[in-house]
Amino acid sequence: MSTDAVLNRVRPTAVPSGAMSRRRLFGAYLAEARSECLRYLRAPAFILPMTLFSTVFYLMFGVLINHGNADAARYLLAHVVLSWSQIAAMLAVGSLGVLPFCALGMFVGTLIKGQGAPGLLNLVYLPMAFLSGLWLPLPMLPQVVRKFAPIWPSYHLNQLTLAAVGMNNRAEPWPHALVLAGFALAFLLLAARRLRRYG
């Protein structure tokens, strides 16, 4: 065996010029995510609606309307006691269930400038949450709302979350998961198409 062949066998594989190692690449993504979070936290148009809306809705639905109702507390996840398996199931559902909403946010981000996106998304997400039965159970809402609730992705995420905490054991999880996956794929494709077309 020639000397060059021996050296090639023991020499570590070189990183291509201009390429980053996986560790540095992960660090770069982490630094970018941190800077984006700080940027949004410093923007009043983003942080005030996020803080005020959630607090007002919690006080309205979790404290005033449903005070003393244990089932309502569990439905709204207001200081409710859950087992470790229920917590794990809820975290798993939440981790995967956000994907359609991330894709929707990405699509909205291709339509308007960054400063206006939080306001528009609140105009989309808040009515969608109400019409899906997130704030009040669907049996308490008008028939027309109950009829069209399944068209919203938040309805399907709600059904999976209720099943995770033991309140909707009769529901089959796979149809809801497939609908959420379909929403995520559709909005992701729409966002990718607009980004390719308009940059």
C-alpha positions as CSV (number, residue, x, y, z in Angstrom):
1,M,0.0,0.0,0.0
2,S,1.4,3.4,-0.9
3,T,2.1,6.2,1.6
4,D,-0.6,8.3,0.1
5,A,-3.2,5.5,0.6
6,V,-2.2,5.1,4.2
7,L,-2.4,8.8,4.9
8,N,-5.9,9.0,3.2
9,R,-7.1,6.1,5.5
10,V,-6.0,7.8,8.8
11,R,-6.6,11.4,7.9
12,P,-9.9,12.7,9.3
13,T,-12.6,13.7,6.8
14,A,-12.2,17.4,6.1
15,V,-15.1,19.7,6.5
16,P,-15.9,21.4,3.1
17,S,-14.8,25.0,2.8
18,G,-17.4,27.4,4.0
19,A,-19.5,24.7,5.8
20,M,-20.2,24.9,9.5
21,S,-20.0,22.0,11.9
22,R,-23.3,20.7,13.4
23,R,-22.4,22.2,16.8
24,R,-21.8,25.7,15.4
25,L,-24.9,25.4,13.2
26,F,-27.1,24.5,16.2
27,G,-25.5,27.4,18.1
28,A,-26.3,29.8,15.3
29,Y,-29.9,28.7,15.2
30,L,-30.1,29.0,19.0
31,A,-28.7,32.5,18.9
32,E,-31.1,33.5,16.1
33,A,-34.1,32.1,18.0
34,R,-33.0,34.0,21.2
35,S,-32.6,37.3,19.3
36,E,-36.0,36.9,17.6
37,C,-37.7,36.2,21.0
38,L,-36.0,39.3,22.5
39,R,-37.0,41.4,19.5
40,Y,-40.7,40.4,19.9
41,L,-40.6,40.9,23.7
42,R,-39.4,44.4,23.1
43,A,-42.2,45.2,20.7
44,P,-45.3,46.6,22.5
45,A,-47.5,45.7,19.5
46,F,-46.7,42.0,20.2
47,I,-46.2,41.7,23.9
48,L,-49.2,43.8,25.2
49,P,-51.9,41.9,23.3
50,M,-50.3,38.6,24.2
51,T,-50.2,39.5,27.9
52,L,-53.4,41.3,28.2
53,F,-55.7,39.1,26.1
54,S,-54.6,35.9,27.9
55,T,-55.0,37.5,31.3
56,V,-58.5,38.9,30.5
57,F,-59.7,35.7,29.1
58,Y,-58.4,33.7,32.0
59,L,-60.1,36.0,34.5
60,M,-63.4,36.0,32.5
61,F,-63.7,32.3,31.7
62,G,-61.5,30.6,34.2
63,V,-62.4,32.6,37.3
64,L,-65.7,34.5,36.9
65,I,-67.9,32.4,34.7
66,N,-66.8,28.9,35.9
67,H,-65.9,29.6,39.5
68,G,-66.2,26.4,41.6
69,N,-66.8,24.1,38.7
70,A,-64.2,21.4,38.8
71,D,-65.0,20.1,35.3
72,A,-64.8,23.7,33.9
73,A,-61.4,24.1,35.6
74,R,-60.1,21.0,34.0
75,Y,-61.6,22.0,30.6
76,L,-59.8,25.3,30.7
77,L,-56.7,23.9,32.4
78,A,-57.0,26.6,35.2
79,H,-54.9,25.4,38.1
80,V,-56.1,21.8,37.5
81,V,-54.4,18.7,39.0
82,L,-53.2,16.3,36.4
83,S,-51.3,13.0,36.6
84,W,-47.8,12.7,35.2
85,S,-49.1,10.6,32.2
86,Q,-51.7,13.3,31.5
87,I,-49.1,16.0,31.6
88,A,-46.8,14.0,29.3
89,A,-49.7,13.4,26.8
90,M,-50.7,17.0,26.9
91,L,-47.1,18.1,26.2
92,A,-46.9,15.7,23.3
93,V,-50.1,16.9,21.8
94,G,-49.1,20.6,22.3
95,S,-45.7,20.1,20.8
96,L,-47.1,18.6,17.6
97,G,-50.3,20.5,17.6
98,V,-48.7,23.9,17.2
99,L,-47.4,23.0,13.7
100,P,-50.6,24.0,11.8
101,F,-50.6,27.3,13.6
102,C,-46.9,27.9,12.9
103,A,-47.6,27.2,9.2
104,L,-50.6,29.6,9.3
105,G,-48.4,32.2,10.9
106,M,-45.7,31.7,8.3
107,F,-48.3,32.1,5.5
108,V,-49.7,35.3,7.1
109,G,-46.1,36.5,7.4
110,T,-45.8,36.3,3.6
111,L,-48.9,38.5,3.2
112,I,-48.1,41.5,5.4
113,K,-45.1,43.2,7.0
114,G,-43.8,41.9,10.3
115,Q,-45.1,44.8,12.4
116,G,-48.7,44.2,11.3
117,A,-48.6,40.4,11.6
118,P,-49.3,40.1,15.4
119,G,-52.4,42.2,15.1
120,L,-53.7,40.3,12.1
121,L,-53.0,36.9,13.8
122,N,-54.9,37.9,16.9
123,L,-57.8,38.8,14.7
124,V,-57.6,35.3,13.2
125,Y,-56.7,33.2,16.3
126,L,-59.0,34.7,18.9
127,P,-62.3,34.3,17.0
128,M,-61.1,30.8,15.8
129,A,-60.5,29.8,19.4
130,F,-64.0,30.9,20.5
131,L,-65.7,29.3,17.5
132,S,-63.8,26.0,18.2
133,G,-65.0,25.7,21.8
134,L,-61.8,26.6,23.5
135,W,-63.3,29.2,25.8
136,L,-66.7,27.7,26.3
137,P,-67.7,24.1,25.7
138,L,-69.5,23.7,22.3
139,P,-72.8,22.5,23.9
140,M,-73.1,26.0,25.4
141,L,-72.7,27.7,22.0
142,P,-75.3,28.2,19.3
143,Q,-76.1,25.4,17.0
144,V,-74.5,27.2,14.0
145,V,-71.3,27.5,15.8
146,R,-71.3,23.8,16.8
147,K,-72.1,22.8,13.2
148,F,-69.1,24.6,11.7
149,A,-66.6,24.1,14.6
150,P,-64.8,21.2,12.9
151,I,-63.6,23.4,10.0
152,W,-61.1,25.1,12.4
153,P,-57.8,23.5,13.3
154,S,-58.1,24.7,16.9
155,Y,-61.2,22.5,17.3
156,H,-59.2,19.3,16.4
157,L,-56.3,20.4,18.7
158,N,-58.8,21.0,21.5
159,Q,-60.3,17.5,21.0
160,L,-56.8,15.9,21.2
161,T,-56.0,18.0,24.3
162,L,-59.2,17.0,26.1
163,A,-58.5,13.4,25.3
164,A,-55.0,13.8,26.8
165,V,-56.4,15.1,30.1
166,G,-59.1,12.4,30.3
167,M,-62.1,14.5,29.3
168,N,-62.8,13.1,25.8
169,N,-62.0,9.4,26.0
170,R,-64.5,8.4,23.3
171,A,-62.8,10.4,20.6
172,E,-60.5,8.7,18.2
173,P,-57.3,10.7,18.0
174,W,-56.2,9.8,14.5
175,P,-58.8,11.7,12.5
176,H,-58.0,14.9,14.5
177,A,-54.3,14.3,14.1
178,L,-54.7,13.8,10.3
179,V,-56.8,17.0,10.0
180,L,-54.1,19.0,11.8
181,A,-51.4,17.4,9.6
182,G,-53.4,18.4,6.5
183,F,-53.8,22.0,7.7
184,A,-50.1,22.2,8.5
185,L,-49.1,20.9,5.1
186,A,-51.6,23.1,3.2
187,F,-50.4,26.3,4.9
188,L,-46.8,25.3,4.6
189,L,-47.2,24.8,0.8
190,L,-49.0,28.1,0.5
191,A,-46.3,29.9,2.4
192,A,-43.5,28.2,0.4
193,R,-45.3,29.1,-2.9
194,R,-45.6,32.8,-1.9
195,L,-41.9,32.9,-0.7
196,R,-40.7,31.5,-4.0
197,R,-42.9,33.9,-6.0
198,Y,-42.4,37.1,-4.0
199,G,-39.3,36.4,-1.9
